[in-house]
Amino acid sequence: MSIVPILRCQQIPYCDVNSSHTAMSTVPILRCQQFPYCDVNSSHSAMSTVPILRCQQFPYCDVNSSHTAMSIFLILRCQQFQYCDVNSSNSAMSTVSILRCQ
């Protein structure tokens, strides 16, 4: 089984603008990092690698440590999916939930 890269995510704060663009609020989003993964089919009888989806960037605003200013960055919006993880000795796999970018 080969390994393909996908994106592991971690939470960071970002600012959201409402539909009328009249207000912003800070909500959690997920920053992504690459890591290898494999996919289990729907019957859980086989594993295969699947292609990752291209990530789309969108703007978010970041509050500095003193909470005195915000700046805009690009980040990756993510969604949940299942992946299987190989342990450090490569002797076992387990299926866990992470976040894939779309």
N, C-alpha and C positions, 0 to 999 in steps of 0.2 A: 504494500500500500504506500503510495506516495503522499507527500505532505504539501499542502498549498497554503499560502499566507492568507490570513483574514485579520480582522481588527478586534482586539480586545478593548473594552471600554471602561472608563472610570468616570465618576461623577465630578463635574465642575459647575460653578454657578454661571449663569448667563442671563442677559436681560431680554425680555420678550415685549414686543410692541403689540398692542391690541389692534383689531382689524380697522379701527378708525384712526390709528396712529396718534392717539391722544394721550396714551399713558404707557409707561414701561413698568414691568415687574420682574424681579429676579427669581428665576426658577432653575431647578437642577437640569443639567443636560449631561451628555456622556462624551468624554474625550476618548479617542480611539488610539490603539497601538497595534502593531502587527504581531501575530503569533501563529503557529501552525495549528490546523484543525483537520478533523475528518468528519464525515457525515454518515449517519445510520439511516437505512431506508425505512419506509413506513411500517414494514412488517418486522423490523428489528432483526432481520435474518442475514443481512450483509452490510458491509461498510464500504464506502467509496469516497473519494475526494470529489468535491463539487466546486465549480467556479465561484469566486466571490463576486459580489455586485460592486460596480464602480460606486465610489462614495461621492455624494454630492455635498458641496460646502454651502454653508449659510452663515450670515454674520451673527455674532453675539457680542455683547459688551461685557467687559471684565472690570470688576471693581478692584482698585489697588489695595494694598494691605492696610493703609490708613483710612480707607473708605472715603477718600476725598475726591476721587476722580474715576471716570470710566473711560475705557477705550474699546474700539471695535476690532475684533479678530474674526478669522474664519475658523469654523470647527465642523465636525462631522456629525450629522444627525444619525442616530442608531435605532435599530429595532432588535427585539429578542429572537434568538433561535437556539436550537440544541446543537451541541457539538460533543465529540468524545475526546477525552483527555488521556494521554499516555503518561503513566507514572514515571518517576525519574529512572527506574531500572528497566523501563520498556517492557515490563512483564505483564501489565494489566492496563485495561482501558475502562473508563467510566464515562457515562453520558451526563453532562452538566449543562446548565443554562447560561449562555452569555449573550452578548449583543453584537449583531451584525449590522454593518452600515448599509444604507440604501440611498 
